């Protein structure tokens, strides 16, 4: 890849550092898309040894690139995302990747197709981790930032995705305990 192509592509992704997500951090700052993708990749790195049958490098790459489209579309919370939003984001990814030379364009395009199809263990694992990281972030944020629907969503989100993987199923159960404690603590504080 030519250096100018690299710089131009990175410039197009730069807004991911400031594009906000629905959640907030422990410090009360709006989480960014880039911060989510970074921690998701770290999560994948740390749990990869639990899945020796999985290509850990591929999994981490999926986690790093999964929200590229949001450089154009911005973040739309999962509970508001429609099929039209998903199609728009898919088009955004194709537009972004079209600016890359080969072999990067082909390699990343292939990864996105694999991720969308959810036909491989890596793709399903990435998807589960993506959702689990959102639950972790909400459990860490101040409960006053939660929308009313998130009290239920925090208890159910990602359970289906995690169910395929015993390690993640146990992790999700532990996260549910944290959610329920957070809700109970908030009720006690209000009383």
C-alpha positions in Angstrom: 0.0 0.0 0.0 1.3 3.4 -0.9 1.9 5.7 2.0 -0.6 8.3 0.6 -3.3 5.6 0.3 -2.6 4.6 3.9 -2.9 8.1 5.2 -6.0 8.8 3.2 -7.7 5.7 4.5 -6.7 6.4 8.1 -8.1 9.9 7.7 -11.5 8.5 6.7 -11.5 6.3 9.9 -10.3 9.1 12.2 -13.8 10.2 13.1 -14.3 6.8 14.8 -12.2 8.3 17.6 -14.9 10.9 18.2 -18.1 9.3 16.9 -20.1 8.6 20.1 -21.9 5.5 21.0 -25.0 5.2 23.2 -23.1 4.2 26.3 -20.9 6.2 28.7 -17.7 5.3 30.4 -17.1 5.0 34.2 -15.8 8.6 34.0 -19.1 9.8 32.5 -17.6 10.4 29.0 -19.6 9.2 26.0 -17.9 6.0 24.7 -16.5 6.3 21.2 -16.8 3.7 18.4 -13.0 3.4 18.4 -12.9 2.8 22.2 -15.5 0.1 21.8 -13.6 -1.6 18.9 -10.3 -1.4 20.8 -11.7 -3.0 24.0 -13.5 -5.6 21.9 -10.2 -6.5 20.3 -8.5 -6.7 23.7 -11.4 -9.0 24.9 -10.8 -11.2 21.9 -7.1 -11.3 22.5 -7.6 -12.3 26.1 -10.2 -15.0 25.6 -8.6 -16.5 22.4 -6.7 -19.1 24.4 -10.1 -20.5 25.6 -10.9 -21.3 22.0 -7.9 -23.3 20.6 -10.0 -24.2 17.5 -10.4 -20.6 16.5 -8.0 -18.4 14.4 -7.3 -15.8 17.1 -5.7 -13.4 14.7 -8.7 -13.5 12.4 -11.0 -13.0 15.4 -9.0 -9.9 16.5 -9.1 -8.5 12.9 -12.8 -8.9 12.8 -13.2 -7.0 16.1 -11.0 -4.2 14.9 -12.8 -3.6 11.6 -16.4 -4.5 12.5 -17.6 -0.9 12.9 -15.7 0.7 9.9 -19.0 1.6 8.4 -19.8 3.8 11.3 -17.1 6.2 10.1 -19.8 7.2 7.5 -23.1 6.3 9.2 -22.3 7.1 12.9 -23.4 4.7 15.6 -27.0 3.5 15.8 -27.9 1.6 19.0 -28.8 -2.0 18.3 -32.3 -1.5 19.8 -32.9 1.3 17.1 -31.2 -0.3 14.2 -33.4 -1.3 11.2 -32.7 -3.4 8.1 -32.3 -0.1 6.2 -29.6 1.0 8.7 -27.8 -2.3 8.2 -27.9 -1.9 4.4 -26.7 1.6 4.6 -23.8 0.6 6.9 -22.9 -2.3 4.5 -22.8 0.2 1.6 -20.6 2.5 3.7 -18.1 -0.4 4.3 -18.0 -1.2 0.6 -17.4 2.5 -0.2 -14.6 2.7 2.4 -12.9 -0.5 1.3 -13.1 0.5 -2.4 -10.5 3.1 -1.6 -8.0 0.5 -0.6 -5.6 -1.2 -3.0 -5.3 -5.0 -3.3 -4.6 -7.2 -1.4 -6.1 -5.2 1.5 -9.4 -4.5 -0.2 -10.0 -8.1 -1.0 -8.9 -9.4 2.4 -11.0 -7.0 4.4 -14.0 -7.4 2.0 -13.7 -11.2 2.5 -13.7 -10.7 6.3 -16.8 -8.6 6.2 -18.6 -11.2 4.1 -17.6 -13.9 6.6 -18.7 -11.7 9.5 -22.1 -11.0 7.9 -22.8 -14.6 7.1 -22.0 -15.8 10.6 -21.1 -19.2 9.1 -17.8 -19.6 10.8 -16.9 -20.0 14.4 -14.8 -16.9 14.3 -17.6 -14.8 13.0 -20.1 -16.1 15.5 -17.6 -15.6 18.3 -16.8 -12.0 17.2 -20.6 -11.2 17.1 -21.1 -12.6 20.6 -18.1 -10.7 21.9 -19.3 -7.5 20.3 -22.6 -7.7 22.1 -21.0 -8.8 25.4 -18.7 -5.9 25.4 -21.7 -3.6 25.2 -23.2 -5.3 28.2 -20.0 -5.0 30.1 -19.8 -1.2 29.2 -23.4 -0.6 30.4 -22.7 -2.5 33.6 -19.7 -0.2 34.2 -21.6 3.0 33.4 -23.7 5.0 35.9 -27.2 3.5 35.9 -28.6 7.0 35.6 -27.5 6.9 32.0 -29.6 3.8 31.2 -32.8 4.2 29.3 -35.8 2.4 30.8 -35.7 -0.4 28.2 -32.1 -1.1 29.1 -33.0 -2.5 32.5 -34.5 -5.5 30.6 -32.1 -5.4 27.7 -29.1 -5.7 30.1 -30.6 -8.9 31.3 -31.1 -10.6 27.9 -28.8 -9.0 25.4 -26.2 -11.4 23.9 -27.5 -14.5 25.7 -28.4 -16.2 22.4 -25.0 -15.4 20.9 -23.1 -16.5 24.0 -25.1 -19.8 24.3 -23.1 -21.5 21.6 -19.9 -21.1 23.6 -19.7 -22.6 27.1 -17.0 -20.1 28.3 -19.1 -17.2 27.0 -22.3 -18.6 28.5 -20.7 -18.7 31.9 -19.3 -15.2 31.3 -22.8 -13.9 30.4 -24.2 -15.5 33.5 -21.7 -13.6 35.6 -22.5 -10.4 33.8 -26.2 -10.9 34.5 -25.4 -11.2 38.2 -23.5 -7.8 37.9 -26.5 -6.3 36.1 -29.0 -7.5 38.7 -26.8 -6.2 41.6 -26.5 -2.8 39.9 -30.3 -2.6 39.5 -30.8 -3.7 43.1 -28.2 -1.2 44.4 -29.9 1.6 42.5 -33.3 0.6 44.0 -31.9 0.6 47.5 -30.3 4.0 46.9 -33.6 5.5 45.8 -35.5 4.0 48.8 
